[in-house]
């Protein structure tokens, strides 16, 4: 019995230690805001996990049109963490309400253990996300 409890606790603590916290996601979004507002596309590309590839050509595809987005949405003024996307089966995609000078929208992202972007959707929407945005204060 003690062995079963030990094994359960070991795996539970291992999973908890590998999970990313709200603070981890907020830290990534603050870095993104800094690079986005400054028009630093190369710095944004460097935020992506190496799972996306490490060659210059592959990295170039990760973040394009930063200047166009800046013109369309404006600079990011503030962000608010809303929580995990309910429709994501692993609950790894976290949603932020992002207030720009020209718009307000939801951004979705997931990060790896090193705080690198695995998934990033600058402007995202779903029924669940729309409800999260509506309920955000």
HELIX and SHEET records of a PDB file:
HELIX    1   1 UNK A    2  UNK A   18  1                                  17    
HELIX    2   2 UNK A   22  UNK A   37  1                                  16    
HELIX    3   3 UNK A   41  UNK A   46  1                                   6    
HELIX    4   4 UNK A   50  UNK A   52  5                                   3    
HELIX    5   5 UNK A   56  UNK A   60  1                                   5    
HELIX    6   6 UNK A   66  UNK A   73  1                                   8    
HELIX    7   7 UNK A  127  UNK A  135  1                                   9    
SHEET    1   A 4 UNK A  76  UNK A  84  0                                        
SHEET    2   A 4 UNK A  94  UNK A 100 -1                                        
SHEET    3   A 4 UNK A 104  UNK A 111 -1                                        
SHEET    4   A 4 UNK A 117  UNK A 124 -1                                        
END                                                                             
